[in-house]
Amino acid sequence: MKHEMSAPDQWLQLHGDILYRYGVTRVRDSEVAEDLVQETLLAALKAKKSYAGQSSEQTWLIGILKHKIIDYFRKTSRDKTQEYDEGFTGGEVDYFDQQGNWKIDFSPWSKPDKTMEQEQFMMTLQDCISRLPPKMAQLFVLREIDGMNTEEICELMSISTLNNFWVMLSRVRVKLRHCLDINWINQ
Amino acid sequence: MITCKEASYLASKKLDKKLTWRENLNFKLHIMICRICRRYAMELKKFHHTMQKAGESSLSLLPESVKLSRQSRERIKQTIDKVLHQTE
């Protein structure tokens, strides 16, 4: 199926909010996300001749936004390697005692089924993610939600070894699962 | 016997990568006797699948009430109109 392109001056109206939501979930900063929407639309204007109509206009725009997000991550990981180390050291201390036993328990969890439940779940999840150190949040979203591959993430976030990557991912999962346990599941 | 901390690490890694036979054995032995880790591993798996599904429908991560602010929308609109004007 071939998709038609709408007039460029309609893009903001048609796709602006969707691009914004996509961006803000990933960069976790509303101002940055707004800028990325603008950059995406400007890049799309330049590239509009290359749009072949193979994917929908929205998919095409999100594709451009993804590149912008990756550029942004690349830039910030160069600037802030330090913050990221801080964010990851000692983060799991609260969850295990010195012998490495759990200090917390997890309640069993039923998946959010109804639309309203899902919406609430996503809000709680966003809230939990935003309490994480920024780099930890970034790692989680790239891997768990966007399914980006391990090597790419390590390169993008300047993570030196795969082993570090697995350790970080494990920590962020414990943290989030625990946060959800407290804030959503037991409601 | 590995600790819960190590088991939690393996439960996580297992979702993304095939464990070595030794890792797998250690993990299996541990969760046989540890209720919390058994539950944690199960819960983590559910969580992982929920996240993957959310990612596939990449638009539903935030409710539709989350929108560009009026000011930023206006600012973006002006920038775009300017560029469109130049190219005409």
Interface residues (C-beta under 8 A of the other chain):
Chain A: P8 D9 W11 L12 G16 D17 I18 Y20 R21 Y22 V24 T25 S30 E34 V37 Q38 L41 L42 L45 I62 E92 F96 Q99 G100 N101 W102 D105 F106 P108 W109 K111 P112 Q118 E119 F121 M122 M123 Q126 R143 E144 I145 D146 G147 T150 W166 V167 L169 S170 R173 V174 L176 R177 L180
Chain B: T3 C4 K5 E6 S8 Y9 A11 S12 K13 D16 K17 I36 C37 R39 Y40 M42 E43 L44 K46 F47 H48 T50 M51 Q52 A54 G55 S58 L59 S60 L61 L62 P63 E64 V66 K67 L68 S69 S72 R73 R75 I76 K77 T79 I80 D81 V83 L84 T87
